[in-house]
Amino acid sequence: MKSEMNQLFIEKKCVHVLYAYQEVKSYIEQVCDFIEQGALHGEYTILIENDRLYPMILKELQRKLTKDQLHFVHRVNSFDFYFSSGSYHPPAIHEYFKETVAPYVENSLSFRSWAHVEWASMEEPLHLIEDFEKIVDRAVNDLSFPLICAYDGERMPDYLITILMETHPYILMNDEFTLSKQYFG
């Protein structure tokens, strides 16, 4: 599964994956593998991650990567990223993302991105997540880079799962990598 997904990242580049994780240990293994594979292929990783998990990820990466390879990791605080305008506002998030990737695009540097998507409660307007995921899906294709959007599977109600299946062409769930049958691309 991982090798199939990693091969797709190398060959196709523009790959937008929904990753619904169940436990933190598996999550950390996946994100570290994603970053390690990128570094091995000379790709930078833009890691959008929270302050709680980032130290655990960094500790694992320090075990797996050389100091030079660690320079391929650019961490963005997820709270700053998603709430840069004071609330979850897709146009502001999109602007923040464009500013973040601009140096890579302008200098023709190969990059990939991992976005840990989370919010305080499921009461947030979920149509905003749909709007944002549609914007991101276009960006993945326009800029030709792999992106994994990681969501806590236990905090995903059915209607959110439907939205995410419709906005992600690839799904990584329960260690299985598949095409989304509901993707509307």
N, C-alpha and C positions, 0 to 999 in steps of 0.2 A: 504494500500500500504506500508506504513512505517513498519507496524508490520510484513508483509510478508517478506520484505527485511531484517529486523533485525533478524527474525527467521532463514533465510538462512545464515546470517553471523555467527550465533551461531552453527547451525547444520553442515553446509558444510565447513565453513572457507574460502576455496579457491574460492572467489567470486570477479570477476573483472567487475566493473560497469562503464558504461559511463553515466555521468550526464550532460545533456545540460540544463543549467539554463537560465532563461529569465530576472530575476531581482535580484538585490543584496539582498533585504529583504528575498526572498525565499531561496537564496543561503545561507545566514547566518543561517536561521532556519534549513536547511538541514545539514549543517556542524556541528552545535551545537548538533542536535539530534544524529548524527553519533557518535560524541565524547562522549556525555552523555550515550548513550547505551553501548559504549565500557567500560566506567568507571564503570557503574553499573555491568558489567560482569567481572571486573577485567582485562580488556584489555587496554594496552597502545595504544595511537593514535599518529602516526607520521603525523603531519599536515604540508604539504608543501604549504605555503601561502605567499602572498605578504605583504609588509609593509603597504599598503593602507587599506586592509580589516582586517588584523590581530587584530588591536586594537578594532574594532567593535565586532569581534568574541570573543575576550578575555573578553570584557565587558559583553557580553551575558552569557558566560560560568561562569563568576564570580557570576552571579545572580542564575545560575542553579546548580552549583556544589559546594561541600565542598572544603576546602583547600586541604584535602587529595586526593580528586578526581581530582583536578587540577594537581596534580603531575603525573597523567597518560597521560598528554598532552606534547608531545615533538614537538616543532615548529621548522621547517626548513625554512629559507628564500627562497622563490621560485626562486628569481633571482640568488642567489648563487647556488641553486640546478641545475637549467637548464642551467646556463651559467658558470659553474665552470671551464670550459676549455677556456672560452672567446667567445664561440659560442655554439649554440644548437647542441651538439655532443653526440648522443646516447651512445657510449661506455663510455664516461666520466660521463654521467649522471648515467649510470648503476653502475659504480664503486662507485660513490658518494652514491647511494642508498644502495649498498652492505655494505659500511662502516657505514651507518646510521642504518641499521637493524642488523648489526653484534652483538651488545650487547644483543639484544632481542633474537636472534637465539641462541647464545652461552649460554645464561642463561635460555633457555627454557621458556621465558616470552611470553605470548600471546599478540599479537599486531594487529593493523589494520592501514591502511594508507589512507589519503585523500590528493590527489594531485590536486592543482589548476593549470591547464596547460594554459599558456598564453605566448605570445611573442609579440614583438613590431609591427609586421605587418604580414599580410597574405601572404606576398611575400616570407616568409621563405620556404625553400624546404620541401614540405609536405611529401615527401617520408621518410624524417628523422623522422617525427612523426609516420609514419607507422612502421618503423624499431623499434623505441623506444617502441611503444605499443605492438609489438610482443614480445620483450624482457621482458617487464613488465608482460605480460600475462603468460609467462613461469615461471617467478619468483613467481607470485601469486600461481600457482599450485605447484611449487617445495617447497616453504616455507609455504604453506597453511595459507594464511591470506587474509582478505577482503581488497579490494582497490577500492576506488571511484576516478575516473579521472573526474574532473569537468572542463567543457569548457563553455565559454560564447556562448550560442546558437545563438546570433545575429551576432557573428563574425565567424560563421562556414559556409563556402560556401559548396555547394552540394557535391563536390568531396571530401572534408574533412569529411563530414558526412558519406559518403560511406566508406571511409577508417576506420573511427571509429566504424561503425556498423560491419565491418568485423573483427575487432580486440578486441571487447568487447562482451562477451557472454550475458551480462545483460545490459539493458538500463533503465535509469530513465529520463523521459522527460515529461514535463507538468504534474507533480505529478503522473505519471503512471509508474509502474515498470513492465517491460516485458522482455522476452527472445529475443535476437537478432536473426532474421531469416537469417541474412547475415553472422553470425559469422563463421570464418574458422578454429578456434582452432586447 
